Amino acid sequence: MEKQVHAANTAVDTAVDTGKAGGGARLRRLAVRVGLAAPALAALAALAAGWPPAAAAGQEPIFAGSLSQVVVSFADLGDSTMQLEGRFMTDASSATAWSVLTDYDHIPAFVSSMRSSRIKARGDGYLLVEQESLARMLWFQRRLDVLLKVREEPPHRIAFDDVSKASFERYEGSWTLQDTPGGREVIYRLTVKGGLIGLVARSRSQNMVRELLEQVRAEIGRREAARRGCCGPR
């Protein structure tokens, strides 16, 4: 099975990285040869046909030139587990950046893959945040559900852990705000196992994290611009 997934991931990289049309069709033919199940095929073909992703409603599309503002790294921990880290710089105030990262109920307004997000409960030192996102797979769609136990350490760190295990065996990470001489650095870390992750090639995983961080960065810039009485993301 590892050889099958490796072969399919190679096809995904080729289909997407070269930007050629028909990647999904090539993957369907590949699936017949390597014997991939239909759900796996749908996920892989979506990645080939669906990049770049659509922007959230009301947002400007993300262009390739802007992707350099976010740096993403990847580590394969084995056993279908990935560790991803992304970071970007902003000259927005710490208060503005923190307000975006903790605006749980309004994440769907600026993150295109998020369909719903709401604070479900508050406990002693933590929040339970219920989120539903949508993975598009050609004409198929797959819903991903998490119930995040969120611990805030204002104004610098947010830690989260999925306690539902509905869509992932493991889904945990953090957001960190770090002051530097050049401004604020926003750092995102995620360790994930299960779900679609075991079928997603390294470059595709990095692209998904990059998309998320670009949209968060843009929202921080918009709010900071409004606070300063000017316009444009920073």
MDAnalysis code that builds the backbone (N, CA, C; Angstrom):
import MDAnalysis as mda
import numpy as np

u = mda.Universe.empty(702, n_residues=234, atom_resindex=np.repeat(np.arange(234), 3), trajectory=True)
u.add_TopologyAttr("name", ["N", "CA", "C"] * 234)
u.add_TopologyAttr("resid", np.arange(1, 235))
u.add_TopologyAttr("resname", ["MET", "GLU", "LYS", "GLN", "VAL", "HIS", "ALA", "ALA", "ASN", "THR", "ALA", "VAL", "ASP", "THR", "ALA", "VAL", "ASP", "THR", "GLY", "LYS", "ALA", "GLY", "GLY", "GLY", "ALA", "ARG", "LEU", "ARG", "ARG", "LEU", "ALA", "VAL", "ARG", "VAL", "GLY", "LEU", "ALA", "ALA", "PRO", "ALA", "LEU", "ALA", "ALA", "LEU", "ALA", "ALA", "LEU", "ALA", "ALA", "GLY", "TRP", "PRO", "PRO", "ALA", "ALA", "ALA", "ALA", "GLY", "GLN", "GLU", "PRO", "ILE", "PHE", "ALA", "GLY", "SER", "LEU", "SER", "GLN", "VAL", "VAL", "VAL", "SER", "PHE", "ALA", "ASP", "LEU", "GLY", "ASP", "SER", "THR", "MET", "GLN", "LEU", "GLU", "GLY", "ARG", "PHE", "MET", "THR", "ASP", "ALA", "SER", "SER", "ALA", "THR", "ALA", "TRP", "SER", "VAL", "LEU", "THR", "ASP", "TYR", "ASP", "HIS", "ILE", "PRO", "ALA", "PHE", "VAL", "SER", "SER", "MET", "ARG", "SER", "SER", "ARG", "ILE", "LYS", "ALA", "ARG", "GLY", "ASP", "GLY", "TYR", "LEU", "LEU", "VAL", "GLU", "GLN", "GLU", "SER", "LEU", "ALA", "ARG", "MET", "LEU", "TRP", "PHE", "GLN", "ARG", "ARG", "LEU", "ASP", "VAL", "LEU", "LEU", "LYS", "VAL", "ARG", "GLU", "GLU", "PRO", "PRO", "HIS", "ARG", "ILE", "ALA", "PHE", "ASP", "ASP", "VAL", "SER", "LYS", "ALA", "SER", "PHE", "GLU", "ARG", "TYR", "GLU", "GLY", "SER", "TRP", "THR", "LEU", "GLN", "ASP", "THR", "PRO", "GLY", "GLY", "ARG", "GLU", "VAL", "ILE", "TYR", "ARG", "LEU", "THR", "VAL", "LYS", "GLY", "GLY", "LEU", "ILE", "GLY", "LEU", "VAL", "ALA", "ARG", "SER", "ARG", "SER", "GLN", "ASN", "MET", "VAL", "ARG", "GLU", "LEU", "LEU", "GLU", "GLN", "VAL", "ARG", "ALA", "GLU", "ILE", "GLY", "ARG", "ARG", "GLU", "ALA", "ALA", "ARG", "ARG", "GLY", "CYS", "CYS", "GLY", "PRO", "ARG"])
u.atoms.positions = np.array([
    [0.822, -1.206, 0.000],
    [0.000, 0.000, 0.000],
    [0.859, 1.260, 0.000],
    [2.024, 1.248, 0.714],
    [2.900, 2.410, 0.731],
    [3.373, 2.745, -0.674],
    [3.693, 1.701, -1.481],
    [4.128, 1.943, -2.847],
    [3.016, 2.543, -3.677],
    [1.780, 2.118, -3.414],
    [0.641, 2.658, -4.151],
    [0.456, 4.133, -3.846],
    [0.464, 4.483, -2.548],
    [0.269, 5.877, -2.157],
    [1.411, 6.729, -2.665],
    [2.656, 6.196, -2.612],
    [3.805, 6.949, -3.111],
    [3.653, 7.227, -4.598],
    [3.201, 6.230, -5.342],
    [3.018, 6.413, -6.784],
    [1.952, 7.451, -7.071],
    [0.864, 7.402, -6.320],
    [-0.213, 8.369, -6.531],
    [0.234, 9.762, -6.145],
    [0.966, 9.893, -5.027],
    [1.470, 11.196, -4.615],
    [2.401, 11.773, -5.673],
    [3.217, 10.928, -6.291],
    [4.101, 11.389, -7.355],
    [3.289, 11.954, -8.509],
    [2.193, 11.285, -8.831],
    [1.329, 11.767, -9.910],
    [0.698, 13.096, -9.545],
    [0.303, 13.257, -8.286],
    [-0.279, 14.526, -7.844],
    [0.733, 15.643, -8.005],
    [1.969, 15.416, -7.543],
    [3.010, 16.433, -7.670],
    [3.200, 16.830, -9.129],
    [3.230, 15.840, -10.017],
    [3.445, 16.112, -11.435],
    [2.288, 16.908, -12.005],
    [1.052, 16.487, -11.677],
    [-0.129, 17.139, -12.246],
    [-0.247, 18.577, -11.791],
    [0.044, 18.843, -10.514],
    [-0.163, 20.182, -9.983],
    [1.034, 21.081, -10.247],
    [2.241, 20.578, -10.009],
    [3.421, 21.415, -10.112],
    [3.689, 21.850, -11.541],
    [3.317, 21.073, -12.517],
    [3.524, 21.480, -13.899],
    [2.390, 22.353, -14.398],
    [1.279, 22.413, -13.634],
    [0.169, 23.267, -14.004],
    [-0.601, 22.791, -15.214],
    [-0.491, 21.530, -15.570],
    [-1.174, 21.028, -16.751],
    [-2.607, 20.653, -16.426],
    [-3.488, 20.815, -17.416],
    [-4.880, 20.410, -17.239],
    [-4.972, 18.906, -17.331],
    [-6.062, 18.381, -16.757],
    [-6.300, 16.947, -16.897],
    [-5.605, 16.114, -15.866],
    [-5.132, 16.726, -14.760],
    [-4.462, 15.950, -13.734],
    [-5.374, 14.914, -13.122],
    [-6.648, 15.284, -12.922],
    [-7.585, 14.342, -12.336],
    [-7.778, 13.114, -13.208],
    [-7.836, 13.334, -14.528],
    [-8.005, 12.203, -15.444],
    [-6.804, 11.275, -15.377],
    [-5.597, 11.861, -15.314],
    [-4.408, 11.017, -15.226],
    [-4.409, 10.210, -13.942],
    [-4.889, 10.824, -12.865],
    [-4.942, 10.093, -11.593],
    [-5.960, 8.965, -11.628],
    [-7.069, 9.192, -12.346],
    [-8.047, 8.115, -12.457],
    [-7.427, 6.922, -13.174],
    [-6.637, 7.206, -14.223],
    [-5.987, 6.101, -14.930],
    [-4.950, 5.438, -14.040],
    [-4.228, 6.250, -13.257],
    [-3.231, 5.692, -12.349],
    [-3.886, 4.814, -11.301],
    [-5.051, 5.230, -10.816],
    [-5.719, 4.475, -9.762],
    [-6.077, 3.070, -10.231],
    [-6.452, 2.972, -11.488],
    [-6.776, 1.652, -12.011],
    [-5.544, 0.758, -11.967],
    [-4.350, 1.341, -12.278],
    [-3.141, 0.545, -12.309],
    [-2.683, 0.131, -10.916],
    [-2.779, 1.066, -9.940],
    [-2.243, 0.742, -8.615],
    [-3.312, 0.245, -7.649],
    [-4.590, 0.307, -8.050],
    [-5.648, -0.269, -7.236],
    [-6.083, 0.606, -6.077],
    [-6.044, 1.939, -6.235],
    [-6.488, 2.817, -5.160],
    [-8.005, 2.784, -5.043],
    [-8.493, 2.880, -3.792],
    [-9.934, 2.922, -3.556],
    [-10.489, 4.258, -4.024],
    [-11.799, 4.303, -4.258],
    [-12.436, 5.510, -4.776],
    [-12.249, 6.732, -3.884],
    [-12.424, 6.629, -2.543],
    [-12.227, 7.822, -1.715],
    [-10.816, 8.374, -1.824],
    [-9.838, 7.509, -1.870],
    [-8.461, 7.973, -2.000],
    [-8.265, 8.658, -3.335],
    [-8.812, 8.091, -4.393],
    [-8.708, 8.681, -5.713],
    [-9.325, 10.063, -5.738],
    [-10.507, 10.194, -5.131],
    [-11.173, 11.491, -5.143],
    [-10.326, 12.549, -4.470],
    [-9.720, 12.199, -3.338],
    [-8.886, 13.162, -2.619],
    [-7.683, 13.570, -3.445],
    [-7.017, 12.590, -4.054],
    [-5.817, 12.880, -4.829],
    [-6.140, 13.675, -6.081],
    [-7.203, 13.300, -6.762],
    [-7.562, 14.010, -7.980],
    [-7.954, 15.439, -7.684],
    [-8.589, 15.670, -6.548],
    [-8.974, 17.026, -6.172],
    [-7.761, 17.902, -6.017],
    [-6.735, 17.363, -5.406],
    [-5.520, 18.145, -5.193],
    [-4.879, 18.511, -6.524],
    [-4.976, 17.620, -7.495],
    [-4.396, 17.909, -8.795],
    [-5.214, 18.935, -9.557],
    [-6.539, 18.859, -9.431],
    [-7.400, 19.716, -10.243],
    [-7.791, 21.003, -9.545],
    [-7.692, 21.055, -8.213],
    [-8.268, 22.158, -7.476],
    [-7.305, 23.213, -6.989],
    [-6.041, 23.173, -7.361],
    [-5.093, 24.188, -6.903],
    [-4.838, 25.187, -8.031],
    [-4.810, 26.511, -7.793],
    [-4.916, 27.128, -6.481],
    [-6.349, 27.190, -5.978],
    [-6.565, 27.271, -4.648],
    [-7.907, 27.285, -4.084],
    [-8.586, 28.621, -4.310],
    [-9.915, 28.590, -4.211],
    [-10.674, 29.829, -4.330],
    [-10.519, 30.659, -3.074],
    [-10.583, 31.965, -3.227],
    [-10.518, 32.844, -2.061],
    [-11.862, 32.841, -1.358],
    [-11.867, 33.211, -0.081],
    [-13.110, 33.332, 0.664],
    [-13.946, 34.448, 0.054],
    [-15.256, 34.394, 0.316],
    [-16.160, 35.385, -0.236],
    [-15.710, 36.786, 0.140],
    [-15.636, 37.676, -0.851],
    [-15.264, 39.047, -0.576],
    [-13.777, 39.290, -0.505],
    [-12.964, 38.258, -0.647],
    [-11.524, 38.408, -0.576],
    [-10.923, 38.461, -1.970],
    [-9.749, 39.113, -2.050],
    [-9.006, 39.077, -3.296],
    [-8.368, 37.699, -3.440],
    [-8.220, 37.198, -4.672],
    [-7.552, 35.904, -4.847],
    [-6.096, 35.988, -4.441],
    [-5.531, 34.832, -4.076],
    [-4.129, 34.762, -3.693],
    [-3.317, 34.459, -4.937],
    [-2.352, 35.310, -5.238],
    [-1.524, 35.119, -6.418],
    [-0.172, 34.553, -6.032],
    [0.467, 33.898, -6.979],
    [1.727, 33.211, -6.691],
    [2.766, 34.151, -6.118],
    [2.775, 35.418, -6.551],
    [3.772, 36.355, -6.074],
    [3.670, 36.639, -4.601],
    [2.479, 36.494, -4.025],
    [2.298, 36.809, -2.615],
    [2.687, 35.652, -1.712],
    [2.862, 34.440, -2.282],
    [3.111, 33.280, -1.449],
    [4.461, 33.357, -0.743],
    [5.404, 34.142, -1.287],
    [6.722, 34.236, -0.679],
    [6.671, 34.910, 0.686],
    [5.573, 35.574, 1.033],
    [5.463, 36.242, 2.315],
    [5.220, 35.251, 3.450],
    [4.918, 34.030, 3.121],
    [4.722, 32.975, 4.116],
    [5.764, 31.887, 3.881],
    [6.406, 31.457, 4.951],
    [7.397, 30.388, 4.869],
    [6.831, 29.158, 5.576],
    [6.845, 28.018, 4.897],
    [6.274, 26.784, 5.448],
    [7.317, 25.681, 5.425],
    [7.434, 24.945, 6.516],
    [8.330, 23.795, 6.571],
    [7.537, 22.549, 6.926],
    [8.121, 21.392, 6.632],
    [7.403, 20.121, 6.730],
    [8.317, 19.055, 7.324],
    [7.759, 18.201, 8.159],
    [8.507, 17.049, 8.670],
    [7.594, 15.840, 8.664],
    [8.087, 14.739, 8.120],
    [7.364, 13.476, 8.118],
    [7.783, 12.699, 9.359],
    [6.856, 12.516, 10.296],
    [7.160, 11.828, 11.548],
    [6.950, 10.326, 11.449],
    [6.497, 9.860, 10.286],
    [6.207, 8.444, 10.126],
    [4.815, 8.102, 10.630],
    [4.357, 6.895, 10.326],
    [3.045, 6.426, 10.774],
    [1.936, 7.379, 10.329],
    [2.040, 7.895, 9.097],
    [1.033, 8.802, 8.509],
    [0.853, 10.078, 9.316],
    [1.892, 10.507, 9.980],
    [1.830, 11.720, 10.801],
    [2.731, 12.789, 10.198],
    [2.189, 13.995, 10.074],
    [2.935, 15.117, 9.536],
    [3.051, 16.226, 10.572],
    [4.145, 16.939, 10.516],
    [4.327, 18.128, 11.345],
    [4.629, 19.284, 10.398],
    [3.810, 20.306, 10.471],
    [3.954, 21.453, 9.586],
    [4.133, 22.715, 10.413],
    [4.953, 23.614, 9.901],
    [5.145, 24.899, 10.562],
    [5.146, 25.993, 9.507],
    [4.415, 27.054, 9.772],
    [4.394, 28.198, 8.869],
    [4.561, 29.472, 9.659],
    [5.137, 30.482, 9.006],
    [5.340, 31.760, 9.697],
    [5.342, 32.907, 8.705],
    [4.960, 34.072, 9.207],
    [5.018, 35.281, 8.398],
    [5.215, 36.479, 9.322],
    [5.681, 37.577, 8.739],
    [5.898, 38.818, 9.474],
    [4.754, 39.786, 9.196],
    [4.428, 40.602, 10.184],
    [3.447, 41.660, 10.005],
    [3.863, 42.862, 10.833],
    [3.561, 44.058, 10.335],
    [3.822, 45.248, 11.129],
    [2.574, 45.705, 11.874],
    [1.535, 44.861, 11.856],
    [0.327, 45.155, 12.634],
    [0.646, 45.061, 14.122],
    [-0.166, 45.703, 14.921],
    [0.019, 45.648, 16.368],
    [-0.266, 44.238, 16.884],
    [0.312, 43.939, 18.034],
    [0.044, 42.635, 18.652],
    [-1.438, 42.478, 18.946],
    [-2.085, 43.570, 19.345],
    [-3.514, 43.517, 19.668],
    [-4.344, 43.155, 18.435],
    [-3.975, 43.720, 17.277],
    [-4.713, 43.409, 16.051],
    [-4.516, 41.949, 15.655],
    [-3.274, 41.494, 15.676],
    [-2.998, 40.096, 15.318],
    [-3.719, 39.150, 16.262],
    [-3.694, 39.448, 17.544],
    [-4.357, 38.590, 18.530],
    [-5.867, 38.566, 18.301],
    [-6.429, 39.705, 17.936],
    [-7.883, 39.766, 17.719],
    [-8.312, 38.885, 16.558],
    [-7.462, 38.763, 15.540],
    [-7.786, 37.891, 14.406],
    [-7.655, 36.420, 14.800],
    [-6.573, 36.083, 15.468],
    [-6.331, 34.678, 15.828],
    [-7.376, 34.141, 16.801],
    [-7.973, 35.016, 17.595],
    [-8.962, 34.573, 18.591],
    [-10.402, 34.870, 18.170],
    [-10.601, 35.265, 16.929],
    [-11.956, 35.574, 16.441],
    [-12.604, 34.289, 15.918],
    [-12.779, 33.329, 16.801],
    [-13.194, 31.979, 16.408],
    [-14.530, 31.945, 15.674],
    [-15.468, 32.785, 16.096],
    [-16.804, 32.739, 15.509],
    [-16.862, 33.310, 14.095],
    [-15.826, 34.028, 13.673],
    [-15.866, 34.675, 12.362],
    [-14.783, 34.171, 11.410],
    [-14.132, 33.072, 11.736],
    [-13.087, 32.538, 10.854],
    [-13.593, 32.271, 9.433],
    [-14.837, 31.773, 9.240],
    [-15.290, 31.524, 7.861],
    [-15.323, 32.772, 6.990],
    [-15.338, 33.946, 7.585],
    [-15.381, 35.182, 6.802],
    [-14.057, 35.470, 6.106],
    [-12.956, 34.884, 6.602],
    [-11.668, 35.188, 5.973],
    [-10.805, 33.960, 5.674],
    [-11.280, 32.758, 6.013],
    [-10.580, 31.521, 5.637],
    [-11.509, 30.723, 4.724],
    [-11.100, 30.545, 3.480],
    [-12.010, 30.021, 2.456],
    [-12.461, 28.584, 2.700],
    [-11.629, 27.783, 3.349],
    [-11.980, 26.373, 3.539],
    [-12.893, 26.133, 4.734],
    [-13.080, 27.156, 5.581],
    [-13.866, 26.992, 6.804],
    [-15.338, 27.265, 6.525],
    [-16.184, 26.298, 6.856],
    [-17.618, 26.470, 6.650],
    [-18.326, 26.966, 7.902],
    [-17.882, 26.541, 9.062],
    [-18.465, 27.039, 10.304],
    [-17.431, 26.938, 11.415],
    [-17.534, 27.858, 12.354],
    [-16.639, 27.873, 13.507],
    [-17.361, 28.621, 14.614],
    [-17.461, 27.994, 15.768],
    [-18.166, 28.658, 16.870],
    [-17.656, 28.151, 18.205],
    [-17.691, 29.039, 19.172],
    [-17.350, 28.646, 20.534],
    [-18.527, 27.870, 21.099],
    [-18.284, 26.623, 21.425],
    [-19.370, 25.764, 21.897],
    [-19.487, 25.788, 23.416],
    [-18.387, 25.934, 24.101],
    [-18.411, 25.934, 25.572],
    [-17.162, 26.621, 26.098],
    [-17.246, 27.069, 27.327],
    [-16.117, 27.673, 28.022],
    [-15.890, 26.914, 29.324],
    [-14.638, 26.550, 29.572],
    [-14.293, 25.838, 30.793],
    [-13.269, 26.604, 31.599],
    [-12.693, 25.964, 32.564],
    [-11.698, 26.579, 33.417],
    [-10.358, 26.643, 32.679],
    [-10.079, 27.778, 32.076],
    [-8.827, 27.971, 31.366],
    [-8.819, 27.482, 29.937],
    [-9.979, 27.140, 29.381],
    [-10.014, 26.671, 27.997],
    [-11.357, 26.987, 27.350],
    [-11.368, 26.912, 26.017],
    [-12.580, 27.027, 25.219],
    [-12.738, 25.759, 24.400],
    [-13.962, 25.399, 24.091],
    [-14.231, 24.344, 23.114],
    [-14.761, 25.023, 21.860],
    [-14.024, 24.873, 20.767],
    [-14.391, 25.513, 19.511],
    [-14.713, 24.421, 18.496],
    [-15.940, 24.446, 18.003],
    [-16.405, 23.459, 17.027],
    [-16.235, 24.035, 15.628],
    [-15.553, 23.287, 14.769],
    [-15.295, 23.766, 13.412],
    [-15.630, 22.714, 12.377],
    [-16.126, 23.201, 11.252],
    [-16.393, 22.337, 10.104],
    [-15.751, 22.965, 8.878],
    [-14.906, 22.218, 8.220],
    [-14.302, 22.700, 6.981],
    [-14.668, 21.745, 5.859],
    [-14.429, 22.199, 4.634],
    [-14.857, 21.432, 3.475],
    [-13.673, 21.198, 2.549],
    [-13.376, 19.937, 2.278],
    [-12.354, 19.577, 1.306],
    [-13.057, 19.268, -0.009],
    [-12.726, 20.015, -1.045],
    [-13.365, 19.818, -2.353],
    [-12.579, 18.803, -3.160],
    [-13.282, 17.826, -3.715],
    [-12.636, 16.760, -4.458],
    [-13.355, 16.581, -5.787],
    [-12.899, 17.338, -6.811],
    [-13.592, 17.376, -8.090],
    [-15.070, 17.701, -7.846],
    [-15.977, 16.838, -8.266],
    [-17.386, 17.096, -8.014],
    [-17.829, 16.531, -6.659],
    [-16.891, 15.947, -5.905],
    [-17.189, 15.459, -4.569],
    [-16.753, 16.496, -3.542],
    [-17.327, 16.379, -2.348],
    [-16.907, 17.202, -1.231],
    [-16.798, 16.315, 0.009],
    [-15.835, 16.616, 0.848],
    [-15.704, 15.867, 2.085],
    [-15.648, 16.845, 3.253],
    [-16.500, 16.613, 4.220],
    [-16.531, 17.483, 5.394],
    [-15.528, 16.989, 6.431],
    [-14.823, 17.916, 7.034],
    [-13.868, 17.612, 8.091],
    [-14.308, 18.326, 9.355],
    [-14.469, 17.573, 10.435],
    [-14.975, 18.131, 11.692],
    [-13.933, 18.004, 12.794],
    [-13.790, 19.082, 13.561],
    [-12.932, 19.046, 14.745],
    [-13.643, 19.761, 15.890],
    [-13.342, 19.334, 17.102],
    [-13.784, 20.030, 18.307],
    [-12.503, 20.368, 19.068],
    [-12.088, 21.611, 18.959],
    [-10.793, 22.018, 19.483],
    [-10.892, 22.481, 20.934],
    [-10.049, 21.902, 21.761],
    [-9.871, 22.412, 23.117],
    [-8.767, 23.457, 23.031],
    [-9.149, 24.701, 23.224],
    [-8.251, 25.821, 22.982],
    [-7.835, 26.445, 24.314],
    [-6.541, 26.615, 24.471],
    [-6.001, 27.285, 25.661],
    [-5.257, 28.539, 25.219],
    [-5.705, 29.666, 25.700],
    [-5.091, 30.942, 25.338],
    [-4.102, 31.387, 26.410],
    [-2.973, 31.909, 25.961],
    [-1.986, 32.520, 26.850],
    [-1.727, 33.924, 26.323],
    [-2.666, 34.864, 26.593],
    [-2.570, 36.200, 26.016],
    [-1.294, 36.911, 26.498],
    [-0.707, 37.702, 25.621],
    [-1.105, 37.967, 24.229],
    [-0.209, 37.265, 23.221],
    [0.361, 36.123, 23.580],
    [1.392, 35.547, 22.721],
    [1.130, 34.140, 22.194],
    [0.311, 33.339, 22.833],
    [0.234, 31.935, 22.382],
    [-1.169, 31.374, 22.536],
    [-1.575, 30.546, 21.548],
    [-2.834, 29.802, 21.570],
    [-2.505, 28.352, 21.239],
    [-2.864, 27.431, 22.097],
    [-2.648, 26.003, 21.857],
    [-3.998, 25.341, 21.616],
    [-4.044, 24.363, 20.714],
    [-5.305, 23.687, 20.423],
    [-5.085, 22.199, 20.215],
    [-6.131, 21.428, 20.498],
    [-6.074, 19.966, 20.375],
    [-7.473, 19.469, 20.068],
    [-7.618, 18.680, 19.012],
    [-8.924, 18.126, 18.656],
    [-9.281, 16.984, 19.597],
    [-10.355, 17.160, 20.343],
    [-10.765, 16.143, 21.314],
    [-11.854, 15.232, 20.764],
    [-12.371, 15.531, 19.588],
    [-13.457, 14.711, 19.037],
    [-12.939, 13.488, 18.288],
    [-11.787, 13.601, 17.649],
    [-11.211, 12.529, 16.814],
    [-12.177, 12.096, 15.710],
    [-13.038, 13.001, 15.294],
    [-14.047, 12.654, 14.288],
    [-13.445, 12.479, 12.898],
    [-12.528, 13.354, 12.524],
    [-11.945, 13.299, 11.184],
    [-10.455, 13.007, 11.185],
    [-9.799, 13.156, 12.338],
    [-8.359, 12.938, 12.444],
    [-8.052, 12.107, 13.686],
    [-7.043, 11.268, 13.571],
    [-6.575, 10.540, 14.751],
    [-5.820, 11.472, 15.698],
    [-5.145, 12.435, 15.109],
    [-4.390, 13.412, 15.901],
    [-4.412, 14.745, 15.172],
    [-4.736, 15.805, 15.900],
    [-4.784, 17.133, 15.302],
    [-4.523, 18.125, 16.419],
    [-3.306, 18.608, 16.507],
    [-2.942, 19.512, 17.591],
    [-1.890, 20.499, 17.112],
    [-1.874, 21.654, 17.739],
    [-0.902, 22.651, 17.315],
    [-1.008, 23.917, 18.122],
    [-0.488, 24.999, 17.539],
    [-0.464, 26.273, 18.257],
    [-0.277, 27.429, 17.286],
    [-0.678, 28.610, 17.759],
    [-0.366, 29.888, 17.129],
    [0.466, 30.676, 18.128],
    [1.540, 31.295, 17.663],
    [2.407, 32.076, 18.539],
    [2.685, 33.434, 17.911],
    [2.597, 34.480, 18.732],
    [2.985, 35.827, 18.318],
    [4.314, 36.155, 18.978],
    [5.269, 36.525, 18.161],
    [6.615, 36.778, 18.682],
    [7.090, 38.151, 18.213],
    [7.439, 39.014, 19.149],
    [7.939, 40.338, 18.800],
    [9.386, 40.250, 18.335],
    [9.681, 40.925, 17.234],
    [11.034, 40.973, 16.701],
    [11.359, 42.427, 16.356],
    [12.629, 42.751, 16.105],
    [12.977, 44.131, 15.714],
    [12.255, 44.593, 14.451],
    [11.878, 43.650, 13.585],
    [11.208, 44.009, 12.341],
    [9.694, 43.987, 12.406],
    [9.124, 43.702, 13.559],
    [7.673, 43.644, 13.696],
    [7.248, 42.379, 14.427],
    [6.012, 41.965, 14.205],
    [5.496, 40.755, 14.824],
    [5.639, 39.579, 13.874],
    [6.102, 38.461, 14.424],
    [6.138, 37.227, 13.653],
    [5.011, 36.324, 14.144],
    [4.217, 35.833, 13.215],
    [3.131, 34.912, 13.527],
    [3.602, 33.515, 13.137],
    [3.562, 32.580, 14.088],
    [4.062, 31.229, 13.863],
    [2.928, 30.229, 14.099],
    [2.714, 29.367, 13.127],
    [1.667, 28.339, 13.196],
    [2.323, 26.967, 13.171],
    [1.971, 26.115, 14.110],
    [2.499, 24.752, 14.138],
    [1.336, 23.767, 14.207],
    [1.442, 22.690, 13.453],
    [0.380, 21.684, 13.415],
    [0.995, 20.300, 13.288],
    [0.541, 19.390, 14.134],
    [0.862, 17.970, 14.014],
    [-0.446, 17.244, 13.741],
    [-0.475, 16.466, 12.662],
    [-1.740, 15.859, 12.251],
    [-1.511, 14.441, 11.747],
    [-2.472, 13.587, 12.059],
    [-2.442, 12.199, 11.607],
    [-3.845, 11.783, 11.212],
    [-3.945, 11.023, 10.124],
    [-5.245, 10.519, 9.707],
    [-5.957, 11.490, 8.785],
    [-7.241, 11.258, 8.565],
    [-7.990, 12.075, 7.629],
    [-7.428, 11.897, 6.229],
    [-7.262, 12.998, 5.506],
    [-6.699, 12.946, 4.166],
    [-5.180, 13.007, 4.174],
    [-4.595, 13.233, 5.347],
    [-3.178, 13.550, 5.417],
    [-2.304, 12.432, 4.869],
    [-2.656, 11.188, 5.168],
    [-1.825, 10.084, 4.706],
    [-1.763, 9.959, 3.193],
    [-2.689, 10.617, 2.487],
    [-2.729, 10.519, 1.031],
    [-2.222, 11.773, 0.336],
    [-1.849, 12.781, 1.108],
    [-1.488, 14.065, 0.534],
    [0.023, 14.183, 0.440],
    [0.514, 14.550, -0.713],
    [1.946, 14.707, -0.909],
    [2.468, 15.896, -0.111],
    [3.764, 15.871, 0.134],
    [4.405, 16.905, 0.950],
    [4.126, 18.310, 0.430],
    [4.330, 18.541, -0.853],
    [4.151, 19.882, -1.397],
    [2.710, 20.352, -1.290],
    [1.744, 19.418, -1.417],
    [0.338, 19.802, -1.308],
    [0.005, 20.212, 0.119],
    [0.560, 19.504, 1.116],
    [0.313, 19.858, 2.503],
    [0.855, 21.237, 2.807],
    [2.041, 21.518, 2.306],
    [2.631, 22.830, 2.514],
    [1.799, 23.924, 1.857],
    [1.259, 23.634, 0.682],
    [0.419, 24.610, -0.011],
    [-0.844, 24.923, 0.778],
    [-1.454, 23.901, 1.382],
    [-2.670, 24.127, 2.154],
    [-2.398, 25.003, 3.373],
    [-1.280, 24.755, 4.057],
    [-0.919, 25.586, 5.196],
    [-0.585, 27.004, 4.725],
    [0.101, 27.119, 3.598],
    [0.444, 28.440, 3.066],
    [-0.814, 29.236, 2.751],
    [-1.807, 28.569, 2.162],
    [-3.073, 29.241, 1.860],
    [-3.721, 29.782, 3.127],
    [-3.792, 28.937, 4.158],
    [-4.381, 29.360, 5.426],
    [-3.666, 30.591, 5.976],
    [-2.345, 30.551, 6.004],
    [-1.586, 31.650, 6.595],
    [-1.674, 32.916, 5.758],
    [-1.728, 32.785, 4.444],
    [-1.897, 33.969, 3.600],
    [-3.229, 34.653, 3.886],
    [-4.262, 33.866, 4.102],
    [-5.572, 34.461, 4.370],
    [-5.617, 35.097, 5.753],
    [-4.982, 34.465, 6.729],
    [-4.901, 35.068, 8.066],
    [-4.073, 36.341, 8.012],
    [-2.950, 36.300, 7.311],
    [-2.097, 37.487, 7.174],
    [-2.865, 38.649, 6.542],
    [-3.647, 38.336, 5.499],
    [-4.419, 39.371, 4.828],
    [-5.467, 39.981, 5.758],
    [-6.112, 39.158, 6.575],
    [-7.125, 39.673, 7.500],
    [-6.488, 40.555, 8.576],
    [-5.325, 40.147, 9.071],
    [-4.607, 40.989, 10.030],
    [-4.296, 42.339, 9.394],
    [-3.838, 42.319, 8.141],
    [-3.532, 43.559, 7.440],
    [-4.747, 44.435, 7.241],
    [-5.885, 43.836, 6.892],
    [-7.104, 44.615, 6.698],
    [-7.548, 45.292, 7.991],
    [-7.494, 44.554, 9.088],
    [-7.941, 45.131, 10.366],
    [-6.984, 46.209, 10.862],
    [-5.696, 45.994, 10.624],
    [-4.728, 47.008, 11.031],
    [-4.898, 48.269, 10.191],
    [-5.173, 48.097, 8.895],
    [-5.409, 49.248, 8.034],
    [-6.628, 50.034, 8.489],
    [-7.686, 49.326, 8.862],
    [-8.888, 49.996, 9.358],
    [-8.590, 50.738, 10.661],
    [-7.790, 50.141, 11.519],
    [-7.439, 50.786, 12.791],
    [-6.646, 52.068, 12.554],
    [-5.770, 52.035, 11.546],
    [-4.942, 53.207, 11.245],
    [-5.654, 54.216, 10.342],
    [-6.817, 53.803, 9.821],
    [-7.554, 54.691, 8.947],
    [-7.026, 54.747, 7.541],
    [-6.391, 53.660, 7.097],
    [-5.892, 53.598, 5.718],
    [-6.356, 52.312, 5.079],
    [-5.707, 51.823, 4.076],
    [-6.207, 50.636, 3.367],
    [-5.056, 49.755, 2.931],
    [-5.408, 48.468, 2.674],
    [-4.443, 47.527, 2.125],
    [-3.799, 46.662, 3.187],
    [-3.667, 45.346, 2.903],
    [-3.010, 44.441, 3.852],
    [-1.545, 44.738, 3.965],
    [-0.969, 44.392, 5.150],
    [0.457, 44.596, 5.377],
    [1.117, 43.278, 5.689],
])
